[in-house]
Amino acid sequence: MLWALAVCWPFYSYSDSITPYYGATNNAAANGLQWSMDSVFPSPPGLDVQNVIYNYTIHKPTNEQVDVSVQNKNALGAGYIFRETDTWLPGSLDGTQINKAVPVIPNIPKEAWGNGSITVDGNGSVSNARVIYTYRVDPCYDPQFDPNCPGYKIPIPNIPEFDISTLYDATEEDADIVQYEEDKRYKSEEELTDEEKKAQEEKEELDSKERLEKALTAADNSAMFAAALAQAQMLQTLALGTNVNSYYRVTISGGTYRESITLVDKQIPDNRNGRRNGLAQQLLHTKMVDMQYKK
């Protein structure tokens, strides 16, 4: 195993909000025996690798030696940041699977991990390769992440500085212009010309009309609001004056209403007058029918 970078991290006491958390990547060798670490590691800063877990199946002649290396290049320099080599001696059976977990001590930040690969030295090959990196994320990698992080500094706002000498100074203007503006500002009504007085009167009249319109609008709004409020209060008073109990809380006695008429004799005799009338009608009908057959 070859270590090309040694980084020592200080020990901190973390609060719950800034406690480091741990995770594991997907299979880096899912798409082949070479991979880019940009697509393997997640994006948060402060991530360092703790373990490399891998497994694969070896294919080789039984009487030959084959060396298989799982490795990552050093992104910050030459050589490898991580390399683990398995030597398959003569006698090793074809189709044997290996499972390994290699701790990374000290933890190496993700920025140092270059492209990874699995290489085979000898007459052989590998299949079903799987490479996983376990990692830790330290939120306080940037001390400004949280006020509880060691080394946190209270931000100081950047207040721009101005050169006072370059600022505009009205007193540096031409004295005649300054005096003219001052005289015009404090000119009395007696010194105004007829045109200036007329313009001033028109302006005052226009201002007066605008103030009157605003006052009338406010009065209309107030009257409409008062009318609506009075109507609402009237409806509320009518609602309170309604005897709810007399209209809505009438109790109807329940129970079963049974038939009170009782028939003494279930056999109803025939009506003699009706029978006599029916017989007469039958005789008349028969007589009329017989008449159509007589000449």
ZAMARGU-4260 file (C-alpha; in steps of 0.2 Angstrom, whole numbers, plus 5000, padded with zeros to 4 digits):
<rodrens>
0) 5000/5000/5000 | 5007/5017/4995 | 5002/5033/5005 | 5007/5049/4996 | 4998/5062/5007
5) 4998/5064/5026 | 4985/5076/5033 | 4983/5078/5052 | 4966/5084/5058 | 4963/5092/5075
10) 4950/5085/5087 | 4936/5096/5091 | 4921/5095/5102 | 4905/5097/5092 | 4888/5103/5096
15) 4873/5093/5089 | 4870/5106/5075 | 4888/5104/5068 | 4892/5085/5072 | 4901/5077/5057
20) 4890/5064/5048 | 4895/5048/5038 | 4891/5040/5022 | 4896/5028/5008 | 4897/5030/4989
25) 4889/5020/4976 | 4899/5007/4966 | 4913/5017/4958 | 4917/5002/4946 | 4899/5000/4940
30) 4903/5005/4923 | 4920/4998/4921 | 4937/4996/4928 | 4941/5015/4927 | 4931/5029/4935
35) 4932/5047/4938 | 4930/5053/4957 | 4920/5068/4952 | 4905/5057/4949 | 4908/5046/4964
40) 4909/5058/4979 | 4895/5070/4984 | 4897/5088/4983 | 4898/5095/5002 | 4915/5102/5007
45) 4924/5095/5021 | 4923/5077/5015 | 4937/5065/5018 | 4938/5046/5014 | 4939/5033/5029
50) 4939/5016/5020 | 4939/5008/5003 | 4929/4993/5002 | 4930/4982/4986 | 4927/4964/4979
55) 4929/4956/4963 | 4931/4938/4955 | 4947/4933/4948 | 4949/4923/4932 | 4967/4915/4928
60) 4976/4899/4924 | 4978/4889/4940 | 4997/4887/4937 | 5001/4906/4935 | 5003/4921/4946
65) 4992/4937/4943 | 4993/4954/4953 | 4977/4964/4954 | 4978/4982/4960 | 4964/4994/4966
70) 4971/5011/4966 | 4968/5030/4965 | 4979/5043/4958 | 4986/5057/4968 | 4976/5073/4962
75) 4988/5084/4971 | 5004/5077/4965 | 5013/5062/4957 | 5009/5043/4961 | 4995/5036/4969
80) 4985/5042/4984 | 4978/5024/4987 | 4984/5007/4981 | 4980/4990/4987 | 4988/4975/4977
85) 4982/4957/4979 | 4994/4943/4973 | 4986/4928/4966 | 4999/4914/4967 | 5000/4898/4957
90) 4987/4886/4963 | 4974/4899/4966 | 4958/4893/4958 | 4949/4902/4944 | 4932/4911/4949
95) 4938/4914/4967 | 4930/4930/4974 | 4939/4942/4986 | 4931/4954/4998 | 4942/4968/5007
100) 4940/4983/5017 | 4955/4994/5018 | 4955/5008/5031 | 4962/5025/5025 | 4973/5032/5040
105) 4974/5047/5041 | 4958/5052/5033 | 4962/5060/5016 | 4951/5074/5009 | 4942/5071/4993
110) 4952/5084/4984 | 4967/5073/4984 | 4958/5058/4977 | 4961/5057/4958 | 4954/5045/4945
115) 4952/5026/4951 | 4955/5010/4942 | 4958/4991/4944 | 4973/4984/4934 | 4978/4966/4931
120) 4996/4962/4930 | 4998/4944/4922 | 4988/4932/4912 | 4971/4935/4920 | 4956/4946/4922
125) 4943/4951/4934 | 4923/4952/4934 | 4909/4958/4945 | 4920/4972/4952 | 4913/4983/4966
130) 4922/4998/4974 | 4914/5008/4988 | 4922/5023/4997 | 4915/5027/5015 | 4917/5045/5020
135) 4915/5058/5034 | 4908/5076/5031 | 4914/5089/5043 | 4903/5104/5042 | 4916/5114/5052
140) 4928/5112/5038 | 4923/5130/5034 | 4924/5138/5052 | 4911/5151/5045 | 4898/5138/5043
145) 4891/5140/5060 | 4895/5151/5075 | 4899/5135/5086 | 4913/5130/5074 | 4930/5131/5081
150) 4939/5146/5073 | 4923/5155/5069 | 4925/5174/5067 | 4911/5187/5069 | 4909/5194/5051
155) 4914/5213/5051 | 4905/5223/5037 | 4915/5230/5024 | 4912/5249/5026 | 4919/5258/5011
160) 4930/5273/5014 | 4929/5289/5005 | 4941/5303/5002 | 4933/5318/5009 | 4943/5330/4999
165) 4935/5323/4983 | 4917/5326/4989 | 4907/5341/4982 | 4908/5357/4991 | 4895/5370/4987
170) 4905/5384/4995 | 4918/5381/4981 | 4905/5387/4968 | 4906/5404/4961 | 4901/5417/4974
175) 4890/5427/4962 | 4880/5411/4958 | 4878/5406/4977 | 4873/5424/4981 | 4860/5424/4967
180) 4852/5408/4973 | 4851/5414/4991 | 4843/5431/4986 | 4830/5422/4975 | 4826/5410/4989
185) 4822/5424/5002 | 4815/5437/4990 | 4800/5446/4998 | 4783/5448/4990 | 4785/5466/4988
190) 4800/5462/4976 | 4791/5450/4966 | 4786/5455/4948 | 4768/5454/4942 | 4771/5439/4932
195) 4779/5430/4947 | 4764/5436/4958 | 4752/5429/4946 | 4761/5412/4944 | 4762/5411/4963
200) 4743/5415/4965 | 4739/5402/4952 | 4749/5389/4961 | 4741/5393/4977 | 4724/5391/4969
205) 4728/5375/4962 | 4735/5368/4978 | 4719/5374/4987 | 4708/5364/4974 | 4719/5349/4976
210) 4717/5350/4995 | 4698/5352/4994 | 4696/5337/4982 | 4706/5326/4994 | 4695/5332/5009
215) 4679/5329/4999 | 4685/5312/4994 | 4690/5308/5012 | 4672/5314/5018 | 4663/5303/5005
220) 4673/5288/5010 | 4669/5292/5028 | 4651/5294/5025 | 4650/5277/5015 | 4659/5268/5029
225) 4647/5276/5042 | 4632/5270/5032 | 4638/5253/5030 | 4642/5252/5048 | 4625/5258/5053
230) 4617/5245/5041 | 4627/5232/5049 | 4622/5237/5066 | 4604/5238/5061 | 4604/5220/5055
235) 4613/5214/5070 | 4599/5223/5081 | 4585/5215/5071 | 4594/5198/5073 | 4595/5200/5091
240) 4577/5205/5093 | 4570/5190/5084 | 4563/5177/5096 | 4573/5162/5090 | 4565/5150/5102
245) 4547/5153/5095 | 4552/5150/5077 | 4565/5137/5078 | 4564/5128/5095 | 4546/5120/5094
250) 4545/5103/5100 | 4533/5091/5092 | 4527/5077/5103 | 4532/5060/5095 | 4524/5043/5095
255) 4513/5032/5084 | 4496/5038/5078 | 4485/5023/5077 | 4468/5021/5068 | 4454/5024/5080
260) 4439/5017/5068 | 4435/4999/5071 | 4424/4988/5060 | 4412/4978/5070 | 4407/4966/5055
265) 4419/4962/5042 | 4405/4955/5030 | 4397/4970/5021 | 4380/4965/5014 | 4375/4969/4996
270) 4364/4984/4992 | 4347/4977/4987 | 4343/4993/4977 | 4359/4992/4968 | 4356/4974/4964
275) 4339/4978/4957 | 4346/4993/4947 | 4360/4982/4940 | 4348/4969/4935 | 4336/4981/4926
280) 4351/4988/4916 | 4356/4971/4911 | 4338/4967/4905 | 4338/4983/4895 | 4355/4979/4887
285) 4349/4962/4882 | 4333/4969/4874 | 4343/4981/4864 | 4355/4968/4858 | 4341/4957/4852
290) 4332/4971/4843 | 4346/4972/4830 | 4343/4954/4825 | 4324/4956/4822 | 4317/4961/4806
</rodrens>
